[in-house]
Amino acid sequence: MPKHTLDPNKWVDKYADYLFNYAIVRVNDREIANDLVSETFLAGLNSKDNFLGKASERTWLISILKRKVIDYYRRINSQKGKAEVRINYSDDENTGEWLEEQVADDFDRSAEDEMENEELRLAILECLDEINPKHAAIFKMKTIDGADTEAVCNEFKITPSNLWVIIHRARTALAACLEKKWL
């Protein structure tokens, strides 16, 4: 296997479009995708001494970008469910402002919530039976079973970009079906 080398001076010309397309599919926001690509190039420059040459430049940069996308979602999801509550108080001895950070309680589910979740699960499964069978199988394997992209692509003999097109089509078909059956 040939030893690969890095040439950071050519990264933008050679890989910027590819990395941007990879990122935009995952974050669906041009500005964020551009930021992630920039962060990828910066991280690549900072860690170029760690590059072993076992993979191509593009593969190595994609692996950095994957981690940047994961970090992005971790960052935004860590903020979900939080609310800041400020209460002015005054008692016999003190006055001031009290601050509490509330985090959504996963255990605060009612029987109605559980029933609604089960109804949604059944509606999704029913809709999966109604969409294109290949799209449904790929969607189940990637999204529900959590298989990695390479495994799904190998199983169905498709490219990664084809995989994301199929996932998008499956989601669109599922949304249309759920709109009729569940909402």
C-alpha positions as CSV (number, residue, x, y, z in Angstrom):
1,M,0.0,0.0,0.0
2,P,1.5,3.4,-1.0
3,K,2.3,5.9,1.7
4,H,0.2,9.0,1.4
5,T,1.5,12.5,2.1
6,L,-0.1,15.8,3.0
7,D,0.0,19.0,0.9
8,P,-2.0,21.6,3.0
9,N,-1.4,24.3,0.3
10,K,-3.7,22.5,-2.0
11,W,-6.5,21.4,0.4
12,V,-8.9,24.3,-0.4
13,D,-8.6,23.8,-4.1
14,K,-8.8,20.0,-4.0
15,Y,-11.2,19.3,-1.1
16,A,-13.2,22.3,-0.1
17,D,-16.2,21.5,-2.4
18,Y,-16.2,17.8,-1.4
19,L,-16.0,18.6,2.3
20,F,-18.7,21.3,2.0
21,N,-21.1,18.9,0.2
22,Y,-20.4,16.3,2.9
23,A,-21.1,18.8,5.7
24,I,-24.2,20.5,4.1
25,V,-26.0,17.1,3.8
26,R,-25.4,16.6,7.6
27,V,-26.2,20.0,9.0
28,N,-28.4,21.6,6.3
29,D,-27.1,25.1,6.9
30,R,-24.6,26.7,4.6
31,E,-22.9,28.9,7.2
32,I,-22.5,26.1,9.6
33,A,-21.2,23.8,6.9
34,N,-18.6,26.4,5.8
35,D,-17.6,26.8,9.5
36,L,-17.1,23.1,9.9
37,V,-15.0,22.9,6.7
38,S,-12.8,25.7,8.0
39,E,-12.5,24.1,11.4
40,T,-11.6,20.8,9.6
41,F,-8.8,22.5,7.7
42,L,-7.5,24.2,10.8
43,A,-7.6,21.0,12.8
44,G,-5.8,19.2,9.9
45,L,-3.1,21.8,10.0
46,N,-2.7,21.6,13.7
47,S,-2.5,17.8,13.7
48,K,-0.6,17.2,10.4
49,D,2.3,15.8,12.4
50,N,0.0,12.9,13.5
51,F,-0.8,11.9,9.9
52,L,0.5,8.4,9.4
53,G,0.0,8.3,5.6
54,K,-2.1,5.1,5.8
55,A,-5.1,6.9,4.2
56,S,-5.4,9.5,1.5
57,E,-5.6,13.2,2.4
58,R,-9.2,13.3,1.5
59,T,-10.1,10.3,3.7
60,W,-8.1,11.8,6.6
61,L,-9.8,15.2,6.2
62,I,-13.3,13.5,6.0
63,S,-12.5,11.7,9.3
64,I,-11.7,15.1,10.9
65,L,-14.9,16.6,9.5
66,K,-17.0,13.7,10.8
67,R,-15.7,14.4,14.3
68,K,-16.5,18.1,13.8
69,V,-20.1,17.3,12.7
70,I,-20.5,15.1,15.8
71,D,-19.1,17.8,18.0
72,Y,-21.5,20.3,16.5
73,Y,-24.5,18.1,17.3
74,R,-23.3,17.4,20.8
75,R,-22.9,21.1,21.3
76,I,-26.4,22.0,20.2
77,N,-28.0,19.0,21.8
78,S,-26.4,19.9,25.2
79,Q,-28.3,23.2,25.0
80,K,-31.7,21.5,24.3
81,G,-34.2,21.3,27.1
82,K,-32.4,24.0,29.2
83,A,-34.2,27.1,30.3
84,E,-33.1,29.8,32.5
85,V,-35.6,30.9,35.2
86,R,-35.0,34.2,37.1
87,I,-37.2,35.0,40.1
88,N,-37.0,38.2,42.1
89,Y,-37.6,37.5,45.7
90,S,-38.0,39.5,48.8
91,D,-38.5,38.1,52.3
92,D,-38.1,39.6,55.7
93,E,-34.3,39.5,55.7
94,N,-33.2,39.4,52.0
95,T,-34.1,40.7,48.6
96,G,-32.4,39.7,45.3
97,E,-32.6,37.6,42.3
98,W,-32.7,33.8,42.2
99,L,-31.5,31.9,39.2
100,E,-32.2,28.3,38.4
101,E,-31.2,26.3,35.3
102,Q,-33.8,23.7,34.5
103,V,-33.0,20.6,32.4
104,A,-35.8,18.6,30.8
105,D,-36.6,15.6,32.9
106,D,-36.7,12.3,30.9
107,F,-38.6,10.7,33.7
108,D,-41.4,13.3,33.6
109,R,-43.5,11.3,31.0
110,S,-47.1,10.7,31.3
111,A,-49.0,7.6,30.2
112,E,-50.4,9.8,27.4
113,D,-46.9,10.6,26.2
114,E,-46.0,6.9,26.2
115,M,-49.2,6.0,24.3
116,E,-48.5,8.7,21.7
117,N,-44.9,7.5,21.3
118,E,-46.2,3.9,20.7
119,E,-48.7,5.2,18.2
120,L,-46.0,7.1,16.3
121,R,-43.8,4.0,16.3
122,L,-46.5,1.9,14.8
123,A,-47.4,4.6,12.3
124,I,-43.7,4.8,11.2
125,L,-43.5,1.0,10.8
126,E,-46.7,1.0,8.8
127,C,-45.4,3.8,6.6
128,L,-42.1,2.0,6.0
129,D,-44.2,-0.8,4.5
130,E,-45.7,1.6,2.1
131,I,-42.7,3.3,0.7
132,N,-40.2,2.0,-1.9
133,P,-38.9,-1.3,-0.3
134,K,-35.3,-0.6,-1.1
135,H,-35.5,2.9,0.4
136,A,-37.3,1.4,3.5
137,A,-34.6,-1.3,4.0
138,I,-31.8,1.3,3.7
139,F,-33.6,3.7,6.0
140,K,-34.1,1.0,8.6
141,M,-30.5,-0.2,8.5
142,K,-29.0,3.3,8.6
143,T,-31.4,5.2,10.8
144,I,-33.2,2.7,13.0
145,D,-30.5,0.0,13.4
146,G,-27.7,2.6,13.4
147,A,-25.4,0.8,10.9
148,D,-22.5,2.8,9.7
149,T,-22.4,4.3,6.2
150,E,-19.8,1.9,4.9
151,A,-21.8,-1.2,6.0
152,V,-25.0,0.1,4.4
153,C,-23.2,1.0,1.2
154,N,-21.6,-2.5,1.0
155,E,-24.8,-4.3,1.8
156,F,-26.8,-2.5,-0.9
157,K,-23.8,-1.9,-3.3
158,I,-24.4,1.9,-3.4
159,T,-22.1,4.9,-3.0
160,P,-22.2,7.1,0.1
161,S,-23.7,10.0,-1.8
162,N,-26.4,7.7,-3.2
163,L,-27.1,6.5,0.3
164,W,-27.8,10.1,1.5
165,V,-30.1,10.7,-1.5
166,I,-32.1,7.5,-0.7
167,I,-32.2,8.4,3.0
168,H,-33.6,11.9,2.0
169,R,-36.2,10.3,-0.3
170,A,-37.2,7.8,2.4
171,R,-37.6,10.6,5.0
172,T,-39.7,12.7,2.5
173,A,-41.9,9.7,1.7
174,L,-42.3,8.9,5.4
175,A,-43.2,12.5,6.3
176,A,-45.9,12.5,3.6
177,C,-47.2,9.2,4.8
178,L,-47.2,10.2,8.5
179,E,-49.0,13.4,7.7
180,K,-51.9,11.3,6.3
181,K,-51.9,8.5,8.9
182,W,-50.7,10.0,12.1
183,L,-51.3,13.7,12.2
